[in-house]
Amino acid sequence: MTKSADKDMFRPPLNARDVELLVQKSGFDGYFSVQTFSLKHRLYAGGWSPPISREVFVTGDAVVVLPYDPVHDRVVLIEQFRAGAFAHTPESGSPWLVETVAGRIDKDETAEQVARREAEEEAGCALQQLHRIGTFYQSPGATSEQIHYFCGIVDSSQAGGIHGLASEHEDIRVFTCTRTAALAALADGRVSNVTLAFVLQWLSLNHEQLRAGAA
C-alpha cells in the first residue's frame, strides 16, 4: 500500500465524477425530504463498487451563530424543546436543550443575513461583527445538510427573556453566562448537542483575539 504525502491527506482523489447514479426516488417530501439513491462509485483500490442503496435526508443548509460579548466575556445561550430529543428518550431525561442560535437559510438569503435574522428572532440580539468559523457537514452519512458557523459580537447586558416566532411555535428561553461557566458545562457533560459544543470549543481557542479586538 502506498502512503500519501501529508499535504494530500485532505484532498481525496475521488470526486462526484466517480459516482454513477442509477436511480433516485423520493420516499417522503415535507419539512425535509427522504431520497433513496441507488448508485455505484469508484473504489480506492480500483474498479467500481456493486450497486448500493442509500437513504438520505435532503434539506437546505443552515446557520449556527454563537452570540459572544467580548467586553464582559459572556455568551448568550438559548433553551428550547426539541422533538428529536424527546423521541430518543421519551420517558427519561429532558427534551429541553441548551443550544446556540440557529436557523435554516431561506431562498435568496445569505448565511450572514440568516445569522443576523435568527439572532434577533431567537435571542433578541443585534449582532455587530460576524466572525466566520467555517462550513461543515453535520452528519454526511445521513443528511445532505451543510451548516455555516459564525461567532457574532454582541452587547449581552440586556439579553434574556422569552423569544421566538409564534408562527413557528418557538418558545425560547434566553440567558447569558460567562465563557468559563459555559466551558465548564461542556467539560462536565451538561452540553448535549454538538453545535453548541463545537462553537464553545472554537471560542475557547479564539476568545483572546476577540477580546483584544474589542479593547
C-alpha positions in Angstrom: 0.0 0.0 0.0 1.3 3.4 -1.0 1.1 6.1 1.6 0.0 9.6 0.5 2.1 12.6 1.4 0.7 14.5 4.4 0.0 17.5 2.3 -2.5 15.5 0.3 -4.4 13.9 3.2 -7.4 16.3 3.0 -7.7 16.2 -0.8 -9.5 13.0 -1.7 -8.5 11.6 -5.1 -12.2 10.9 -6.0 -15.0 13.3 -6.7 -18.6 13.4 -8.0 -17.5 12.3 -11.4 -16.5 9.0 -9.8 -20.1 8.2 -8.9 -22.7 6.7 -11.3 -26.2 7.4 -10.2 -28.5 4.5 -11.2 -31.9 5.5 -9.7 -33.1 8.3 -7.5 -36.5 8.3 -5.9 -38.4 10.2 -3.3 -39.9 8.4 -0.3 -41.2 11.5 1.6 -41.5 15.2 1.0 -42.3 17.5 3.8 -40.2 19.8 6.0 -37.3 17.8 4.7 -37.4 15.0 2.0 -36.1 11.5 2.1 -34.4 10.4 -1.1 -33.2 7.0 -2.0 -30.1 6.9 -4.2 -29.1 3.7 -6.0 -25.5 4.2 -7.2 -22.1 2.8 -7.9 -18.8 4.5 -7.1 -15.2 4.0 -7.8 -13.1 2.2 -5.2 -9.7 3.3 -3.8 -8.1 0.1 -5.0 -9.5 0.5 -8.5 -12.7 -0.7 -10.2 -16.3 0.0 -9.1 -18.4 -0.9 -6.2 -21.5 -3.1 -6.7 -24.8 -1.2 -6.8 -25.6 0.2 -3.4 -28.7 1.9 -2.0 -28.6 4.8 0.5 -31.4 6.8 2.0 -30.6 10.5 2.6 -32.4 13.3 4.4 -32.3 16.1 1.8 -32.7 19.6 3.1 -31.4 23.1 2.8 -28.4 24.4 4.5 -28.5 26.1 7.9 -26.6 28.6 10.0 -25.3 28.4 13.6 -24.2 31.6 15.4 -22.8 32.0 18.9 -23.5 35.4 20.3 -20.5 36.5 22.3 -19.8 39.6 24.4 -16.0 40.1 24.5 -16.2 43.1 26.8 -18.0 41.1 29.6 -16.6 37.7 28.4 -20.2 36.3 28.3 -22.1 34.1 25.8 -25.8 34.3 25.0 -27.4 30.9 25.0 -30.9 29.6 24.4 -33.0 26.7 25.7 -36.0 25.1 23.9 -37.9 21.9 23.4 -36.6 19.5 20.8 -38.8 16.7 19.4 -35.7 14.7 18.4 -34.5 14.6 22.0 -38.0 13.6 23.1 -38.1 10.8 20.6 -34.8 9.5 21.8 -35.7 9.3 25.5 -39.5 9.9 25.9 -39.5 8.6 29.5 -36.3 9.9 30.9 -34.0 12.9 30.6 -35.2 16.3 29.4 -36.1 17.2 25.8 -35.4 20.9 26.6 -31.8 21.5 25.3 -29.4 24.4 25.9 -28.2 25.5 22.5 -27.0 28.4 20.5 -28.8 30.4 17.9 -29.5 28.5 14.6 -31.8 28.6 11.6 -32.3 27.5 8.0 -31.3 29.5 5.0 -34.3 30.6 3.0 -34.3 31.3 -0.7 -32.3 34.4 -1.7 -30.7 34.8 1.8 -27.0 34.7 2.5 -25.6 32.8 5.5 -24.7 36.2 7.1 -28.2 37.5 6.7 -29.6 34.4 8.4 -27.2 34.7 11.3 -28.4 38.3 12.0 -32.1 37.4 11.5 -32.0 34.4 13.7 -30.1 36.2 16.5 -32.9 38.8 16.6 -35.7 36.3 16.4 -34.4 33.7 18.8 -32.4 35.7 21.3 -33.3 39.4 20.8 -29.7 40.2 20.0 -28.4 42.6 17.4 -25.1 41.2 16.1 -22.2 43.6 15.5 -19.2 42.0 13.8 -19.6 38.5 12.4 -16.7 36.1 12.5 -16.9 33.1 10.2 -15.9 29.8 11.8 -16.4 27.6 8.8 -18.9 25.4 6.8 -19.2 21.8 7.7 -21.3 18.7 7.1 -23.2 17.7 10.3 -23.9 14.1 9.6 -23.0 13.3 5.9 -23.8 9.6 6.3 -27.5 10.5 6.6 -28.2 14.1 5.5 -27.2 16.5 2.7 -27.2 19.5 5.1 -24.2 21.8 5.4 -24.0 24.2 8.3 -22.4 27.6 8.2 -20.9 28.5 11.6 -20.3 32.0 13.0 -19.5 33.9 16.2 -21.4 37.2 16.4 -20.2 40.0 18.7 -23.0 41.4 20.9 -23.7 43.5 23.9 -25.1 40.9 26.4 -26.1 43.4 29.1 -29.8 43.4 28.0 -30.0 39.8 26.8 -32.6 37.5 28.4 -36.4 36.7 28.4 -38.6 34.6 26.2 -38.2 34.8 22.4 -39.1 33.0 19.2 -41.7 33.3 16.5 -45.2 32.2 17.4 -45.8 31.3 13.7 -43.1 28.7 14.1 -44.3 27.5 17.5 -41.0 28.7 19.1 -40.8 29.1 22.9 -37.2 30.0 23.6 -35.7 30.9 26.9 -32.6 33.2 26.6 -29.9 33.6 29.2 -26.3 34.6 29.5 -23.4 33.0 31.3 -19.6 33.6 31.5 -17.4 31.9 28.9 -15.7 29.9 31.7 -19.1 28.7 33.0 -20.1 27.6 29.5 -16.8 25.7 29.0 -17.2 24.1 32.5 -20.7 22.9 31.4 -19.1 21.4 28.3 -16.3 19.7 30.3 -18.7 18.0 32.7 -21.2 16.8 30.2 -24.0 19.2 30.6 -23.8 20.3 26.9 -25.7 17.6 24.9 -25.7 19.0 21.4 -22.8 19.0 19.0 -23.4 22.5 17.6 -23.0 24.2 20.9 -20.1 22.0 21.9 -18.3 22.9 18.7 -18.7 26.7 18.9 -17.7 26.7 22.6 -14.5 24.8 21.7 -13.8 27.3 18.9 -14.4 30.2 21.4 -12.0 28.6 23.9 -9.3 28.8 21.2 -10.2 32.3 19.9 -11.5 34.4 22.8 -8.3 36.2 23.5 -8.2 37.5 19.9 -11.8 38.6 20.1 -11.3 40.3 23.4 -8.2 42.1 22.1 -10.2 43.3 19.1 -12.9 44.8 21.4 -10.5 46.6 23.7 
